[in-house]
Amino acid sequence: MTDGPATDEAHLTSAHDRWVDRDAAVVWHGFTQMSCYAENQPVIVESAEGHELIDVDGRRYLDAISSLWVTTLGHRVPELDQAVREQLDRVAHTTLLGNGNRATIELAEALAPRVPVSEPHFLFASDGAAAVEQALKIAFQYWANQGVAGRTRYLALGGAYHGDTVGGISLGAGGFGTDVFDPLRFGVLRAPGYDDPGWADTAVSLITAHADELAAVVLEPLVQGAAGMWVTDPDSVERVGDACREHGVLLVADEVATGFGRTGTLFASEQCRLRPDLMCIGKGLTGGYLPMAATVATRRVYRAFLGPDLSEKTFYHGHSFSGNALAAAVARRHLQLLDEWDVLANVRERAAQLGLLLEKFAGERSGVVAEVRRRGLMTGVELAPPSDGLRWGRLVCAAAVRRGVLLRPLGDVVVLMPLLSSTPAEIERIVEVLGEAVDEVCGT
Ligand SMILES: *Cc1c(COP(=O)(O)O)cnc(C)c1O
């Protein structure tokens, strides 16, 4: 074997193939057809440095999907590593059911003035889907606790994605091959998604017509991520928020993807002048370090659950790892770093740069690029394959991975989710490599 870039032959004898075999023998990967797992050339990460992942053969990949939208400031950030280490010297985890933990209290205190939720209380969980599930149950019981009958339904949007629990997929718009679960889904009122310019008008009419039946409206402010980065304008979201307020319907903002700076503000709700009754956070909460999510409730919602000890007004729901101390410690340090490093300013600058570069990129490839959609650094580049079944999204991302930029598509939408701390050179590289990959696969 000679020096230089790995050839196909070298690849066959690489550590990569042995790890993929071991992987496929015992690990079942989510959203992945395991019969094609090896063939699709998965990256097997061994370590990371800053904005790059390093695989078992020592190859490096720029993390241009923020490890599926969770990582914010990169990997092995010394300050975040230190926060975990310091908390390890105190305690890793204790229960939040009926008891407290200093690290969790300090995190909630730090978050309270930053969330767009009035006088908030935080109910912690481990995954975004669990935070959504908690919000659904809180909204339902909120009305029951006050003796209001009939407010038992939810309004959700076309294209919605709120996680993979049965509650989450009921709110969700289906697709992704999840239609098999239709018999398990409970029905919701469905307004159109952000791909329909009239979505907010329809949502407002539905809220007006069905207010007495609605427990809550659930939406992803500004960007419907998993739908394929469908975007809307802040005014439309605000109008739907106003309709909720007017008709006394609770508003749940699912900021699991949009939260913690992705769209240029700490929360997308801020741009939409939204004050949700319940907000779901997850993904970037710990900077992508540890699984932590939370349902944030206003004082009004929280107070509806107060009553005598052991009474039925209590919210009988809680997860074993709720408020995990290691996660809380790193989440609190992460929030400080967002300020100390003025990360949101970088997001806005890099987003503007990305917008300009993608305009040029798409202009030069108008035949194969259908649309570029973006809010802040959350970006979808929709390809326009001439016929079905070409798997352009998959192939373009694979071509980018071969060039050392990690991408993963949603169908034929190539998702770009650069780290919040991306440098100008990294943004340039992502668009350059995307261009090369599109040209290779789509023959432009
Ligand atoms: C990712 C996501 C979820 C689910 O979060 P998990 O941590 O994957 O369970 C929920 N809502 C939105 C908007 C998401 O993007």
The ligand as an ORCA input file, in Angstrom:
! r2SCAN-3c Opt
* xyz 0 1
  C     -35.761     15.686     16.182
  C     -37.107     16.261     16.469
  C     -37.952     15.696     17.446
  C     -37.619     14.413     18.145
  O     -36.509     14.505     18.966
  P     -35.722     13.156     19.379
  O     -34.705     13.629     20.354
  O     -35.121     12.626     18.103
  O     -36.733     12.238     19.953
  C     -39.139     16.338     17.723
  N     -39.490     17.462     17.085
  C     -38.719     18.024     16.142
  C     -39.166     19.294     15.493
  C     -37.503     17.431     15.778
  O     -36.758     17.959     14.802
*
